[in-house]
Amino acid sequence: MASIFEASSFRFSPPPQLAWARRVLIKPFASIPAPYPVTTSPELIENIVSGIRRVTDAEILIADGTRNGTPIYPIYETLKYEFNRVLLLDVKDSIFLELENPLLEFFATATFWVPNLVLRSDFLISVAPFHVAEGKGRFTIANLLGLLPLSTKKGHDTPEYQGLKGLDTERVLADLYFTLPFDMAVLEARQRLDYDDDPLSGTPTHYGKIIVGEPYEVDTVAARLMGEQPEHLALIERGRQILTEVSPGQ
């Protein structure tokens, strides 16, 4: 069950299993050189890092990638992502491995190419701002798209996520949830940002909340706040029911 906190007094409290982690991966939304609410704020990440340090001395990684394939490090600098004993990484520099979707009846794709840094981490946290793009919620599960490899750029076109061209984004997000099982999500809902195709021209609305929990649960709470459930959350609910039915002892 996801928990809602007042943003003004939020202090990240790590779950018990995080104490056993030796490597923690934090995936922010940091692909655009603009401050919160366009991207994940450095203050929230620092809050999470400090909470992790209270229970473990695990290696902490932060990773994201740009949508046009350019290096992300200048954006990290612009966003003031400077954290003590935290390694900042560019997803495009990873080795990518093909993972099978655990759903036998997948929604869009049977496999995803996933960076090895995800597979080598013991605890995975998606930390995202509250975005609504063209009326569709884009929360902590949608944030995972930034971990996927980009296809080769042609001319001035924005590269597609590799192997996903022409596929329905809502169905891809549902499959991605099951193939990349993140342990925790933190939604930075201090503000909600509504936009059409460019978050830089979005309209913010004050919410003053931080939502923490399992990614599907967090995004479901965000959808309630938004007043409309994105299609990929309904698909995930169906997929979870299917997995429960086919798993013995569940």
C-alpha positions, 0 to 999 in steps of 0.5 A, spaced: 500 500 500 502 506 498 503 512 503 502 519 502 506 524 505 506 532 506 512 534 502 514 540 507 515 535 512 517 528 508 523 524 511 525 518 507 524 512 511 527 506 507 524 499 508 527 493 512 529 490 506 534 495 503 538 494 509 541 488 506 542 491 499 549 492 497 548 496 491 542 501 490 539 504 483 535 510 483 532 512 477 530 519 477 527 523 471 533 527 469 533 527 461 531 535 460 535 541 463 530 544 467 528 544 474 522 541 478 517 540 476 519 538 469 525 533 472 526 530 479 528 535 484 535 534 487 532 535 494 528 529 494 534 525 491 538 527 497 532 526 502 532 519 499 540 518 499 540 520 506 535 515 508 539 510 505 545 512 508 541 511 515 541 503 514 546 501 509 553 503 506 551 500 500 553 503 493 548 508 490 547 509 483 543 514 479 542 513 472 538 516 466 538 517 459 537 523 454 531 522 449 536 524 443 542 520 445 546 526 447 550 525 454 546 526 460 552 529 464 551 536 462 544 535 465 546 532 471 550 539 472 545 543 470 540 540 475 545 540 481 545 533 482 551 533 486 551 527 492 556 525 496 558 518 495 553 517 489 555 515 482 552 518 476 551 514 470 549 515 463 544 509 461 547 509 454 554 507 456 551 501 459 551 494 456 544 492 454 541 485 455 535 482 453 530 480 458 523 476 457 517 479 459 514 474 464 507 475 462 505 469 457 500 473 454 504 480 453 500 486 451 505 489 446 512 486 446 515 479 449 522 482 450 526 488 453 533 490 452 535 492 459 541 495 462 546 491 466 546 496 471 539 494 473 540 487 473 546 488 478 543 492 483 539 489 489 534 495 490 531 499 485 527 505 486 524 510 481 523 517 483 519 521 478 515 528 478 507 528 477 506 529 470 500 529 465 501 529 458 496 530 453 491 528 459 495 521 460 498 520 467 506 519 466 508 517 473 513 512 476 512 506 471 513 511 465 519 513 468 522 507 467 522 508 459 528 512 460 532 506 462 531 503 455 536 503 449 535 508 443 535 506 436 540 509 431 538 517 430 536 519 423 537 526 421 533 530 425 528 525 428 528 523 435 530 516 436 525 511 438 526 506 444 529 500 441 524 495 438 518 499 440 517 503 434 510 503 432 507 500 439 502 503 443 505 506 449 500 504 454 501 497 452 509 498 452 508 501 459 504 495 462 509 490 459 515 494 462 512 494 469 512 486 469 519 486 466 523 491 470 520 489 477 522 496 481 522 495 488 520 502 490 517 508 487 517 515 490 512 520 486 514 527 487 507 530 487 509 537 490 506 540 484 502 536 478 505 538 471 500 538 465 502 539 458 501 537 451 508 534 448 513 539 451 513 539 459 517 545 458 511 549 456 507 545 462 502 548 467 503 546 474 498 545 479 500 545 487 499 538 490 504 538 496 504 531 497 510 525 496 507 518 495 511 512 496 510 505 495 510 499 490 510 502 483 503 500 481 500 502 488 504 509 487 501 510 480 494 508 482 494 513 488 496 518 483 491 516 478 486 517 483 488 524 485 488 526 477 481 523 477 482 518 471 486 512 471 491 511 465 490 505 460 497 502 462 494 501 470 488 497 468 492 493 463 497 492 469 491 490 474 489 485 469 496 482 468 497 481 476 490 478 476 493 473 471 500 472 474 496 470 481 491 465 478 497 461 474 502 462 480 501 456 485 500 458 493 498 465 491 
